[in-house]
Amino acid sequence: MRVAAVDFGKVRVGLAVSDELGSMAHPRPHLDGTNLKALLTELTRLAAEEAWRRFIVGLPRSLDGREGPPARRARQFAKLLKQASGVPVEMVDEWLTTREAQARLTAQGLNTRQSRDRIDSASAAVLLQAWLDGQQTRREDPEG
């Protein structure tokens, strides 16, 4: 089952897609977040072409767990994405995904400036991989 994760931002939108087995997340080039209609059209097109079965949208929360304006924007985006694409959308807490993504890019030898164009999709890949791992754990758990 192919699943896509979206790290929704005002300027750049990170994108990652699972492999066909639904076990590994792969970052894709970021999308332009400045035109919501064009973004929804592109994600809908990709979902249809690549047979994505679900979108995972990152839910940004503050460190104390509260939802502020970015979380409200992400929830509204998720609603519009589901309406536009007809694909189920699941909101997933994206707590510290950007920090982990930056650490991974730094480990690959990229500094903060070099990783600027990759960080959003790397964050989406971290989010998606955590979701995929959780799905695998649930499948293996005889109680779940």
N, C-alpha and C positions, 0 to 999 in steps of 0.2 A: 504494500500500500504506500503510495507516494503522498507525502505530507510536506507542506511548505510553511516556514516560519517567517514572520514579518516583524521587524523592529521598526515601528512607525515613528518617523520624525518629521518635523516641519520642512526640513531641507533635503535630507537624505533618508531613504527607507532601505534598511538592511533586508536582505532576502537570503534564505537558505532553503535547500530542498533535500529531502531524504532520498536515498537510493531506492530501487524498486522493492527491495526486501524490507524496507522500513527499519533498517538497523543503523545506518550512518548518515549524518548530516553533512551537507556540502554547501559552503557559502557560494553565493552567486554575486555578480556585480550589483552594487546598490542601485536603486531606482530613484528618480527625481520625486521628491515629496512636495514640491511647490505647487503642483497642479493636481488636486485631488481627483478630478474627473479622469484625467489622463492616467493617473496611477491605478485607479479602479479598473479602467479599461484594459491596461496592460496586465494586471494581475488576473483578471478574468480570462484574457486571451491565453496566458501561460497555463492557467489551471485547466482550460479545455484542451489545449494542445498536448500537455504532458500528463493528463489524467490525474491531477491532484485530487485527493479524496477529502482533505481537511486542511484548513489554515490554522496555524497557531499564531496568535498575536500577543506580543509581549505587553504585559500590564505593568507600567512603571509605578512603583510605590515609594514613598519616602522610607528612610531607615526605620522609622517607628511604625511602619505598616499602613500609614494613612494614604488615601488617594487624593491627589491634588489635581490641578488643571491638566497636566500631561496624561494622567490616568483617564480623566473624562474624555479627552480627545481620542485616546486609544480605544475606549469603549464605543464612542460614536463611529470611529473608523471601522471597527469590527462589525458593527451593525450594518453600515453601508456596504462593506465588502461582502457580507453574506447576501444582502439583497441583490447586489450587482452580479455576483458569480453563481449564486445558488449552491455554493459549497459550504458545508458546516464550518463554523469558526469557533475556536476555543481560546479563551483568554487564559494566559499563564503568567504568573508572577515572574518578572524578569530581574528580580533582585540580584544585583552584583554581576550580571552577565557582561556588562561593558568592562568591568574591572578584570574579569577572567579572560575576556577576549583580548584586552590590551596586554595582559601578561603572556598570553600565547603568541601574540604577534611580536612582542619583545623577545621572547625565547627564539623566535625565528630570525632574529637579528634586525628587526625593523624598529626605528625610533618612533616617537609619537607623531612627528610630522609625516614620516613615510607611511605610517599606518592609517592616516586620516581617511583615505578613500576606502579602506578595508574594514574599519572598525565596526561599522553598522552591520554589515553582513556577517562578520565574525561573531558579533553579539547574537545575531539571529541563529547562527549555527550552534552556539553554546546553548541557547534556549531550546532549539529543536533537539539537540542531542540529549539534553536532560529529559525532555518529554518522551523521546523514543526509548531511552533507558527505563523510564518509569513504566512505559507500556510493556516492555519486555519483562520487567519484574512482576507486573500484574499477571501476565500470561503464565509465568512460571510458578506463581504462588497458588497452591491448591486450595487455599482458603479464600482467595480473591476472585 
